[in-house]
């Protein structure tokens, strides 16, 4: 993710902090300063926020390690002001596996809360229940409360929270996956309306923000699954671009610029001896032009590690790979030979055309055969 800095790595999974996370830290410092708190109190407030996000990182690793158990790689984990984001290459196809992956994150927070509870009980450092809260009690007491809140919040049965995926997985055990997603998304949007109405009535902007977050998340999940389902059973060859330009490793960037300006293609396969050896993306081209000019060989700028698709494989699998590879173009091969390109743009066009044809077919009255 852009504007992110790597701060750690565990089992090959990088942990990144997004630049906007610094805004949250600045807000915490400013809030304590305006409230007239001491430097020590302000420092404690910042440490508490960092401790919360440490729990969030462990939560995301719960998802990541459970996914790894099922053979699914996690590309990275990024900390944002609204929480953490673990980018899995794909969600499990098996509903039971998805259920375990979704529950693994909240389970980590349950364990953290239980460990803190046990430790505080052993230390006999336990306040009355009415003294517990996010803003009341000792540091560890508040951290335990936060973990309980994270469990409850994440198990709300609405996308994009873990609870939405849990609900979808349970429904998918008894029905088709797309229908399960549609039902889970509808339930999530109903809850979003409820949160929004409640937030409006009590004047709570945070509840209204959650309502918007849930509504958008549910709509995006439903749309994504519907799109993926529409690709099922369709070979890549039916949707790929067959008219495209290529570059050679020894070509100069000036030639790539000419090709971009003379057409609509953004990324270019780099071919040597009939074999794809790299991809020159528009973004890499622009960066290289700004640094080195037009005369740099393509071989010095191209990406030598890239994903490909087979012309005969199903479009839904290629689409998931295109989503997860942080690339805009997949070279399509047939018996090792480059035969096409697959991009998000042409997939969007493919979906639009299929939808238009299906709409036309549904409005066409059935033809009648005249009687003999």
Secondary structure, 3 states (H helix, E strand, C coil): CCCEEEEEEECCEEEEEECCHHHHHHHHHHHHHHCCCCHHHHHHHHHHHHHHHHHHHHHHHHHHHHHHHCCCCEEEEEEECCEEEEEECCCCCCHHHHHHHHHHHHHHHHHHHHHHHHHHHHCCCCCCHHHCCCCCCCHHHHHHHHHHHHHHHHCCCCCCCHHHHHHHHHHHCCCCHHHHHHHHHHHHHHHHHHHHHHHHHHCCHHHHHHHHHHHHHHHHHHHHHHHHHHHCCCEHHHCCECCCCEECCCCEHHHHHHHHHHCCCCCEEEEECCEEEEEECHHHHHHHHHHHCCCCEHHHCCECCCCEEECCCEHHHHHHHHHHCCCCEEEEEECCEEEEEEEHHHHHHHHHHHHHHHHHHHHCCCCCCCCC
